Amino acid sequence: MPLLNNLAGSKKKQKKNRNYKREYKIYHGKPEQIKRRAQRNAARRKMVKVGRARKGDGMDVNHKSYNTANNALGNLEMMTKSKNRSRNRHSPNKKY
């Protein structure tokens, strides 16, 4: 009796290693990206301060206006990670 693991369709893909130092140097370390990350972190801290978010809650802070620099409480809402990260950023009139 053949083993189930030896079926033709069970080939494993080799995982490609990421070069995090290179990514930081090329993208994440740029002053513009550092500033944008600081704005996102400030939004999260603001939501924790007003009690809408907790550490480890698995939620993202969503900017309703798609402008991550606008950290007004009226522009911020909590959303699941999967829902927030799947939003189409090019059609702001679409309801989610």
C-alpha positions in Angstrom: 0.0 0.0 0.0 1.6 3.3 -1.0 2.0 6.1 1.5 -0.2 9.1 1.2 2.8 11.4 1.4 4.3 10.0 -1.7 1.5 11.2 -4.0 2.6 13.1 -7.2 1.0 16.4 -6.1 2.9 16.6 -2.7 6.0 18.4 -3.9 7.1 21.1 -1.5 8.2 24.5 -2.8 11.5 25.8 -1.4 11.1 28.9 0.7 13.1 31.9 -0.5 15.0 33.7 2.3 14.3 37.4 2.7 17.1 39.8 3.0 15.8 42.2 5.7 18.9 44.4 5.8 18.5 45.0 2.1 14.8 45.7 2.4 15.4 48.3 5.2 18.2 49.9 3.2 16.2 50.2 0.0 12.7 51.0 1.4 12.0 51.0 5.1 15.0 53.1 6.1 14.0 56.1 3.8 13.1 59.2 5.7 9.6 59.3 4.1 8.8 55.7 5.2 10.2 56.4 8.7 7.8 59.4 9.0 4.8 57.4 7.7 5.5 54.5 10.1 5.7 57.0 13.0 2.3 58.4 12.0 0.8 54.9 11.9 2.3 54.1 15.3 1.0 57.4 16.7 -2.5 56.5 15.5 -2.3 53.2 17.3 -1.1 54.8 20.5 -4.0 57.3 20.3 -6.6 54.5 20.0 -5.1 52.7 23.0 -5.2 55.9 25.0 -8.9 56.5 24.4 -9.6 52.8 25.1 -10.6 51.6 21.6 -7.6 49.3 21.2 -5.6 47.0 23.4 -2.2 45.4 23.0 -2.5 42.1 21.3 -6.1 42.5 20.2 -5.3 41.4 16.6 -6.9 44.6 15.2 -5.5 47.3 12.9 -6.2 51.0 13.0 -8.0 52.0 9.8 -7.8 55.5 8.5 -11.3 56.2 7.0 -10.0 58.9 4.7 -7.1 56.8 3.4 -4.8 59.6 4.6 -2.4 58.1 7.2 -1.3 61.6 8.2 -4.8 62.4 9.5 -4.9 61.0 13.0 -8.1 62.7 14.1 -10.3 60.4 16.2 -13.1 60.8 13.7 -10.9 59.5 11.0 -9.8 56.4 12.9 -11.6 53.1 13.5 -10.6 49.6 14.5 -10.8 46.9 11.9 -9.6 43.3 11.7 -6.2 42.9 10.1 -7.5 40.9 7.2 -10.3 43.3 6.4 -8.1 46.4 6.7 -5.3 45.0 4.6 -7.6 43.8 1.8 -9.2 47.2 1.2 -8.9 48.6 -2.2 -7.0 51.9 -1.6 -8.0 53.3 -5.0 -11.7 53.5 -4.6 -12.5 55.5 -1.4 -16.3 55.6 -2.1 -16.5 51.8 -1.8 -18.2 50.6 1.4 -16.5 47.7 3.3 
